[in-house]
Amino acid sequence: MAEVDSGSPPARAGSAVRRRPGVLDSVRIGLLLAGLLCVATGLLPRAEAADNMRRIAPLLLFLGSVIVLANLARRARVFDVIAHRLAIVAGGNYAGLFLLCVLFAAVTTTVLNLDTTAVLLTPVMIALAVPARIPPLPLAMTTLWLANTASLLLPVSNLTNLLAADRVALDATGFAARMWLPQLLSIAVTMVCLWWWYWRRSQRGADRYVVPDPIRPADLRERVLLYASGGACALFVLAIPFVGDRIGIAATVAAAIAVLAFAIYDRSALRPSLLPWQLLVFVAGLFLVVPTLSRYGLSTLMEHLIGEDTSGPGVFRAAGAGAALSNIVNNLPAYTAGEAVGHGGRDQLLALLIGTNVGPVVTPWASLATLLCLEFCRTHEVRVPMRRFVLTGLVLAVAATTAATAGLLLTG
């Protein structure tokens, strides 16, 4: 796991997270065991289970590689350097810092996956609050909300996007051509909600913040690791428009560059904990359990919720169904169940995707990214008032999902 205090030495980083009892880990392992039990008992035919595993194998390669890359970049303090530079550039002005933090979180989510934002950017933002004397809640909510609402533009931004791009036969360029306006509108609505409920003067309690000192590499070793890891991230980002469905290979190559640099200069960082086994186990179990549930009633429920109308009202209905079910169960089961009963309309499927990406901001369990962000807030003693979280998230979910779905119809 990545370090959680941008001012702490790497050897001690992440200790707050590792001391946390593994309740979520138990849930993930239980989900995989339940999926294997479904296969063993015949509730899910072995041929269907094998097809699902073949389908997600490239996605698991991508997720594993990009999280390793991001973990090593975090170890090299790439994200810390950027966060402190943003605070320095804003020069104590809250409005400037707000815009830069939104840009940072949105770009990280878009090009490095929403789980990267949740796992790596949340502790960085919380740590930035200490030297800058900023209330941590606005920073935490910025990463939490944008981890979800900024995950529409590229297939790599979200696991559900990778699944949808495959189903509707869109490469990265074609996917972005359909989703750029929904993404822009979703972020715009998120910015309005963030500023009104968390960032404006009456909420943050100060006119200006303390400009922190920049983070600089202390020696050649830190400099090489910083530039190698940052360069590997940049290489991966630049490769996205060109690699098509080989995004997992591109992520693996970029991760290998960072691994090589650490193998030479900081071998102690190359631990098994770099691999996001929790996420991989969760996804694998999900793609065994959800198809089983779909065979025994979930598909029927989703068919009633989504309906057969592929016109404008039907597109909004699909988005609403995805958002609602995501907040009841979780966005991945909601999307995969909805995808299985789609009636062939590309707009309807992409609207379902919008609902399951943008909508999971109301309940704490609505998406893995939301769970992870709230987990970091808890372990770092950042209080998130749950009533406020639910009510503000409900407004954001409805407004952003509606705006993004309207944008989808305009780009059709």
N, C-alpha and C positions, 0 to 999 in steps of 0.2 A: 504494500500500500504506500501511497505517496506520503511525503511529510506534510504536516498540518500547520506548521508555524514557519512563516517565511524568514524568521530571524533565528531559527534554531539550526544547529549543526545537523547535517544529513544523518549522522549515526543515530541521533535521537528522534529524528522525524518520524511521524506516523504513530508514535507510541500511544497517543490518546485513542486512536482508532483501533489499534490491535488489542487494547485492554477491554474493548466492548464485547460482552457475551454474544456469541454467534446465533442469536435468535433467527435473523434473516437467513443465515447459512443453513440452519436446520430446516427452514421452510423450503429452500431451494433443493436441498438433498431429498427432502420428503417428496417434492414434486417429481423429481427424476425417478425415485423409487416407485411412486404411484404410476408413472408412465410405463416403466418396465413391467409393473404388475399388470397393467392393461394389456400389454403385448403378450405376456406369459399366459394369461387367462383366456386369450382370444377375443377379448372385448374390442381390441384394435387388431385387425389382421396384420400379420407380419409383413406382407408385401406392401401394405399402405404405410406401415411404420418405416420400412426401409426406404420407400420413396420420399417420405418426409425428411429423413436423415440425409439422403443424397441432396435434397433441395437446399437444406440449410448448411451443408458442409462448407461451401464457399463463404457463407455469411459468418460462420464460426471462425474461419481463418481470418477474415477481416477484423472481426471484433477482438479476437485474441491479439492480433498484431498491432492494431491501433491503440489498444489500451497499454500494451507493453511500451510502444513508442511514447505515448503520453506520460506514462509513469516515469520513464527515464528522462524525458524532457522536464518533468516536474522535479526530479532529483537533481538535474543540472541547473535548476532554478530559472528555466526559461520563462515560465509563467509568472514567477515572482518579479523578475526583471521587468516584464511587460507591465504588470499591475502597478509597480512603483513608478515606472515611467509615465504611465497614464495619470497618476495622481500628481506627479511633478508638472506635467504639461498643463493640467487643469489649473495649477497655481493657486489652490485653495478655494476655487470657485465651485460650488456644489453643482450648478447647472452644467458646467463643463465636464466635471467628473462623471455626472450622470450619463451624459451622452457618450463619453469614452468607455464607461463600464458597459453600457448597452452594446456598443460596437464590439468590444472585446468578447462579451458573452455570446453575442449573436454569431460572430465569425467563428469562434471556437466550436459552437454547436453545429454550425453549418458544415464546416470542413473536417472536423475531427470527431463528430458523433456526440449526441446529447449526453451519453453516459460519461464521456470525457469531461464535459462541462460540470456534471454533477460530482464526479469523483475528485477531479483535480482543481477546478476553478473555485468551487465553493470554499475549501479551506484557505486558498490564497486570498480570496476576497475578505473572509473573516479575519485573517491575519493582518491584512492591510488596515483594518479598522483600528488596530492598537496604535501603531506609530502615527497615523493620521488623526487619531482621536475622533473617529467617525462612529456613530451608532451602527452596530453590525447588522441589524435587521434589514435596513434598505439594501445593503450589499448582498446579503444572503437571499433575499427575495428576488433580486435582479437575476442571479444565477438560476434560482429555482424556476422562476417563470419562463425565462428565455431558454432554458434547457428544453422546455417543451414547445413553446410557441415559435422558436426560431429553427425548428427542425424539419421544415418543409421543402427547402430549395433543392437539395441534391439527394441522390439515392443514398450516399454515405452518411447523411445527417441522422438517420434513424433506421433501426432494423426493419421497421414496418415499411419504410420507403424502399428498401432493397427488395422486399417481397412484392410490393406494388409495382415497382419498375419492371420486375420480371414478368408479372402477370399481364401488364398492359403493353409490354414490349417497347419500352422507352429507354434509350441510353441516357447518359448523364445530361447531355445537351438538350435532348428532347424533353426530359423530365423537368429540367430547369425552365425551359420555354413555357411549360404549362403552369409551373408553380411559382414563378418569380413574383407575380402580382399577389397571389394569396399570401406568400411569405412577407412581402412588403407591408400589406395591410395588417397581418397578424402582429408583426413587430410594432407597427404604429399604434395599434390599440393597446398592446402591452406597455408601451412607453407612457401613454396617457394614464393608464391605471397605476403603474409604478410611481409616477410622479405625484399623482393626486393622493394616493393612500400611504406612500412610504417615503418619498423624497422631498416633498415641499417643506417650507420653513416650519410650519406648525407641527410637522411630524418628526423632523430630524433634530430640532431644538437648537440650532446654531446657524449663524450667517456664513461662516467660513470654516474650513478644516485646516489642520496643520500639514504643511507640505512635507512629506517624508524624504529622507536621504535616499539617493539612488543606490541600487545594489550593484556592486562591481565584483568581478572575479578577483580572488585574492592572489592567485598564482597562475602559472601556465597550465597546470592540470585542470583547474576550474574553467579557465578560458577555453581550452580545447573541448571540454565536455559541453559547455554552454553553446559554442558555435556548431559543434558536430550534431548535437541533439536538435538545436534550432534549425540547422540546415536540413536535417532529415525530415522535420515537420514541413518545411517549406517545399522540399522536393515532392513529398507526398501530395501536398495541396496542388502544386503545379501539374502533377500527373493526372489528377482526377478527370479533366475533360478528355483525356486521350486513352485511358485504359479500358473504358467500357465495362464489361462484366468481369474484368480481371482486377477489380479493385482490391481484392484480398491479396493478390500477388504484389501489387504496388505497396500496400501497407506492410507486407512482410519484408520487402526490400528496404523500405525506409526504417523499419524497426531494426533490421540487421545492421544498418549503418550505425545507429545509436548503440546497439549492443556491442559492436566491434570497438567503438570508442571507449565504452565503459570496461570492456575486457582488458584494454591496455592501461587505462588510467584509474579505474575504480572498480575492481573486480568484486568487491564486497557488495556492490549494488545489485549484482546479478543473482538474485535469489528466486526460489520458486514462487514466492509471493507476488512477483511481478506479473505472473500469468493470472488473468481474471477468471479463475476456475468457477467462482460463484456465478458469474454472469453466463458462462458457457453451460454450466449445469442447469441453470434456470431456463435458458432457451431450449436446450435439448429436452428437458422434461416437459416444457410447455408444448412442444410440437409432438409430444406423444399423448398428453392428457387432453388438450383441446380437441384434436380430431376424434378422440374417443367420446368426449362430451357431445361433439357435433353429431355423432351417429345416434345419440340417445336423447335428443331434445333440444340441444343448443342451436342447431341449424334451424329448426322450426321456429324457435323464438326470434332469432336474428332475421329470418325471412319475414315474419310479421312486423318486426320493427322497421326494417329497411323498406319493405314494399317492392313493387315491381315497376313503379313509375321512374323512367329515366329522364324525364323532362326537368325543368327548373325546380318545381316543388319537390319532386322526387329526389333531386340532388341535395336540397336542403334537409330533407327527411333523413337521408343516409348519413349526412354529417351529424345531425342531431342524435341519431341512434348511436353512432360511434362514440360521441362525446358522453352521452348518458351512460352507456354500458361500461365505458372505460372507468368512470367514477364509481361504478357499482362493483366491478370485479377487478379490472386492470386493462390497460390499453392493448397489450399484446394479445390476450385471449379475445378481446372485443374485435380487433382487426382480423385475426386469423379466422374467427368464426364468421364474421361478416363477409370476408373474401370468398369463403367456401360457398356462400349462397347468392353471390352476385349474379345479376341477370344479363351480364354482358355489356353493360354500359360503362365506358371508360370514365365518364364524368362522375357516375354514381360511385365507382370504386375509389376514385381520387377524392371525392367528397367524404367517403367513409374514412379515408386516410387522414384528411384534415381534422375530422372529429376526434380520431384516436390520437393524433399528435398534439393538437392545440387544446383540446378539451380537458385532458387529465390534470387539472390544477385545482380541483375542488376538494377532493378527499386525499388523505395522506398516502393511500395505497394505489392511487389511480395510475401511476407509472413508476417504473423502476427509478427513473431520474428523480422524481419527486420524493420517493422513499429515501434515496441516497442523500439528497440535499438536506432533508429533515433530520436524517441520522447524524450528519456532520454538525448541524445546528445544535442538536442535543448534546453531543459529546464535547462541543466547545462552549456549552452553557449559554447559547444564544436562544432566548425565549421567543418562540413563535406563538402568539395567542391564537388558539385553534378556532375560536369563533370568528375572529377577524380573518384568519386564513381562509376559512370556508366561504364566508360571505363575499370577500373581495375576489376570491378565486371563481366563485359562481358568476359574478358579473363579467370577469375577464373571459371565462370559458364561453359564455353566451355571445358576448360582443365580438371576440376574436374569431370564433368559429363562424359566426354569421358573416363577418366582413371577409374572411378568407374564402368562404364558399362562394360569395358573390364575385370575388376576384377570379375564382376558378371558372365561373360561367363566362366572364368577360374575356378570358384568354382562350376559350374553346373555339 
